[in-house]
Amino acid sequence: MRAPGDFVPESSRRARGFATWAALSELGRTGIAEMIERCCPLARRFAEKLTEAGVTVVNDVVLTRSAWSRPCSVPVSAGWARPRGAAAG
């Protein structure tokens, strides 16, 4: 009989918790807390700057995640969407 666990993507991700374990092991509880306290305000600042540039932030910025949408009226050539170091076109 075929084992269903052999045919799903999750079975190929057995070490998913390794990155979390490694971060906790290296930084400790205090280090993780400091990293979160540092990154959360940066995510809110990023969302504020996007809003100032005319981009719609479509979620409440909680922790370090933001979702946004660029309206058609904001041209890509405005600069914020270009990769760092790329020339204006």
C-alpha atoms as an extended CHARMM CRD file, in Angstrom:
* protein
*
        89  EXT
         1         1  MET       CA              0.0000000000        0.0000000000        0.0000000000  PROA      1               0.0000000000
         2         2  ARG       CA              1.2180000000        3.4830000000       -0.8640000000  PROA      2               0.0000000000
         3         3  ALA       CA              2.0460000000        5.7170000000        2.1380000000  PROA      3               0.0000000000
         4         4  PRO       CA              0.3350000000        9.1190000000        1.6740000000  PROA      4               0.0000000000
         5         5  GLY       CA              3.1510000000       10.8500000000        3.5820000000  PROA      5               0.0000000000
         6         6  ASP       CA              5.5750000000        9.9690000000        0.7890000000  PROA      6               0.0000000000
         7         7  PHE       CA              3.6650000000       12.0680000000       -1.7390000000  PROA      7               0.0000000000
         8         8  VAL       CA              3.0920000000       15.4350000000       -0.0580000000  PROA      8               0.0000000000
         9         9  PRO       CA              5.4400000000       18.4270000000        0.1250000000  PROA      9               0.0000000000
        10        10  GLU       CA              5.3390000000       18.5430000000        3.9240000000  PROA      10              0.0000000000
        11        11  SER       CA              7.2020000000       15.2650000000        4.1340000000  PROA      11              0.0000000000
        12        12  SER       CA             10.1770000000       16.8410000000        2.4130000000  PROA      12              0.0000000000
        13        13  ARG       CA             10.3270000000       19.6040000000        5.0350000000  PROA      13              0.0000000000
        14        14  ARG       CA             11.1590000000       17.6440000000        8.1420000000  PROA      14              0.0000000000
        15        15  ALA       CA             13.7620000000       20.1390000000        9.3440000000  PROA      15              0.0000000000
        16        16  ARG       CA             11.5120000000       23.2080000000        9.1930000000  PROA      16              0.0000000000
        17        17  GLY       CA             11.9800000000       23.8930000000       12.8820000000  PROA      17              0.0000000000
        18        18  PHE       CA             15.7570000000       23.8520000000       12.5750000000  PROA      18              0.0000000000
        19        19  ALA       CA             16.0370000000       27.5610000000       11.6900000000  PROA      19              0.0000000000
        20        20  THR       CA             13.9380000000       28.4650000000       14.7270000000  PROA      20              0.0000000000
        21        21  TRP       CA             16.0060000000       26.2250000000       16.9760000000  PROA      21              0.0000000000
        22        22  ALA       CA             19.2480000000       27.6950000000       15.6000000000  PROA      22              0.0000000000
        23        23  ALA       CA             18.0810000000       31.2840000000       16.1530000000  PROA      23              0.0000000000
        24        24  LEU       CA             16.9670000000       30.5340000000       19.7080000000  PROA      24              0.0000000000
        25        25  SER       CA             20.1740000000       28.6650000000       20.3880000000  PROA      25              0.0000000000
        26        26  GLU       CA             22.3780000000       31.4900000000       19.0980000000  PROA      26              0.0000000000
        27        27  LEU       CA             20.4420000000       34.5740000000       20.2530000000  PROA      27              0.0000000000
        28        28  GLY       CA             18.5990000000       33.2550000000       23.2720000000  PROA      28              0.0000000000
        29        29  ARG       CA             15.2330000000       34.4690000000       24.4480000000  PROA      29              0.0000000000
        30        30  THR       CA             16.4820000000       37.9990000000       25.1140000000  PROA      30              0.0000000000
        31        31  GLY       CA             18.1890000000       38.2550000000       21.7360000000  PROA      31              0.0000000000
        32        32  ILE       CA             15.0390000000       37.1690000000       19.9020000000  PROA      32              0.0000000000
        33        33  ALA       CA             12.9900000000       39.7130000000       21.8880000000  PROA      33              0.0000000000
        34        34  GLU       CA             15.4740000000       42.4770000000       21.0210000000  PROA      34              0.0000000000
        35        35  MET       CA             15.3930000000       41.5240000000       17.3390000000  PROA      35              0.0000000000
        36        36  ILE       CA             11.5930000000       41.6910000000       17.2800000000  PROA      36              0.0000000000
        37        37  GLU       CA             11.5640000000       45.0120000000       19.1460000000  PROA      37              0.0000000000
        38        38  ARG       CA             14.0030000000       46.3970000000       16.5540000000  PROA      38              0.0000000000
        39        39  CYS       CA             12.2710000000       45.0020000000       13.4580000000  PROA      39              0.0000000000
        40        40  CYS       CA              8.6450000000       45.8830000000       14.2530000000  PROA      40              0.0000000000
        41        41  PRO       CA              9.1820000000       49.6670000000       14.2250000000  PROA      41              0.0000000000
        42        42  LEU       CA             11.1730000000       49.3210000000       11.0010000000  PROA      42              0.0000000000
        43        43  ALA       CA              8.2490000000       47.5120000000        9.3440000000  PROA      43              0.0000000000
        44        44  ARG       CA              5.8690000000       50.2780000000       10.4400000000  PROA      44              0.0000000000
        45        45  ARG       CA              8.2950000000       52.9180000000        9.1280000000  PROA      45              0.0000000000
        46        46  PHE       CA              8.5650000000       51.0790000000        5.8080000000  PROA      46              0.0000000000
        47        47  ALA       CA              4.7480000000       51.0590000000        5.5110000000  PROA      47              0.0000000000
        48        48  GLU       CA              4.5990000000       54.7860000000        6.3650000000  PROA      48              0.0000000000
        49        49  LYS       CA              7.1650000000       55.6300000000        3.6800000000  PROA      49              0.0000000000
        50        50  LEU       CA              5.2750000000       53.5660000000        1.1200000000  PROA      50              0.0000000000
        51        51  THR       CA              2.0780000000       55.3960000000        2.0080000000  PROA      51              0.0000000000
        52        52  GLU       CA              3.8520000000       58.7470000000        1.5920000000  PROA      52              0.0000000000
        53        53  ALA       CA              4.9470000000       57.6100000000       -1.8900000000  PROA      53              0.0000000000
        54        54  GLY       CA              1.3210000000       56.9510000000       -2.8790000000  PROA      54              0.0000000000
        55        55  VAL       CA              1.3250000000       53.2020000000       -2.3120000000  PROA      55              0.0000000000
        56        56  THR       CA             -1.6280000000       51.6040000000       -0.5520000000  PROA      56              0.0000000000
        57        57  VAL       CA             -0.7120000000       49.4730000000        2.4560000000  PROA      57              0.0000000000
        58        58  VAL       CA             -3.4850000000       46.8850000000        2.5450000000  PROA      58              0.0000000000
        59        59  ASN       CA             -2.9550000000       45.4120000000        6.0100000000  PROA      59              0.0000000000
        60        60  ASP       CA             -2.3850000000       46.4610000000        9.5820000000  PROA      60              0.0000000000
        61        61  VAL       CA              1.3670000000       46.2650000000       10.0200000000  PROA      61              0.0000000000
        62        62  VAL       CA              1.8000000000       43.8110000000       12.8500000000  PROA      62              0.0000000000
        63        63  LEU       CA              5.2120000000       42.4050000000       13.6360000000  PROA      63              0.0000000000
        64        64  THR       CA              7.2840000000       42.5670000000       10.4380000000  PROA      64              0.0000000000
        65        65  ARG       CA              4.7600000000       41.9290000000        7.6660000000  PROA      65              0.0000000000
        66        66  SER       CA              3.2450000000       44.4720000000        5.3140000000  PROA      66              0.0000000000
        67        67  ALA       CA              1.1750000000       43.9570000000        2.2020000000  PROA      67              0.0000000000
        68        68  TRP       CA              0.8200000000       46.7070000000       -0.3170000000  PROA      68              0.0000000000
        69        69  SER       CA             -0.4260000000       47.6060000000       -3.7560000000  PROA      69              0.0000000000
        70        70  ARG       CA              1.0150000000       50.1460000000       -6.1690000000  PROA      70              0.0000000000
        71        71  PRO       CA             -1.7160000000       52.1020000000       -7.9470000000  PROA      71              0.0000000000
        72        72  CYS       CA             -1.3490000000       52.6110000000      -11.6910000000  PROA      72              0.0000000000
        73        73  SER       CA             -0.8560000000       56.3380000000      -11.0880000000  PROA      73              0.0000000000
        74        74  VAL       CA              2.4930000000       55.7130000000       -9.3690000000  PROA      74              0.0000000000
        75        75  PRO       CA              4.9640000000       54.9680000000      -12.1670000000  PROA      75              0.0000000000
        76        76  VAL       CA              7.6270000000       52.3420000000      -11.6340000000  PROA      76              0.0000000000
        77        77  SER       CA             10.0900000000       54.9720000000      -12.8210000000  PROA      77              0.0000000000
        78        78  ALA       CA              9.3450000000       56.9530000000       -9.6290000000  PROA      78              0.0000000000
        79        79  GLY       CA             12.3390000000       55.1650000000       -8.1850000000  PROA      79              0.0000000000
        80        80  TRP       CA             10.9900000000       53.2270000000       -5.2220000000  PROA      80              0.0000000000
        81        81  ALA       CA             10.3920000000       50.0770000000       -7.2700000000  PROA      81              0.0000000000
        82        82  ARG       CA             13.8240000000       49.9380000000       -8.8970000000  PROA      82              0.0000000000
        83        83  PRO       CA             16.3650000000       47.5070000000       -7.5030000000  PROA      83              0.0000000000
        84        84  ARG       CA             19.1640000000       49.1920000000       -5.5690000000  PROA      84              0.0000000000
        85        85  GLY       CA             21.8500000000       50.4210000000       -7.9320000000  PROA      85              0.0000000000
        86        86  ALA       CA             19.6750000000       50.0750000000      -11.0540000000  PROA      86              0.0000000000
        87        87  ALA       CA             19.7140000000       52.9860000000      -13.4700000000  PROA      87              0.0000000000
        88        88  ALA       CA             16.5630000000       55.0020000000      -14.0830000000  PROA      88              0.0000000000
        89        89  GLY       CA             14.9390000000       54.0910000000      -17.3410000000  PROA      89              0.0000000000
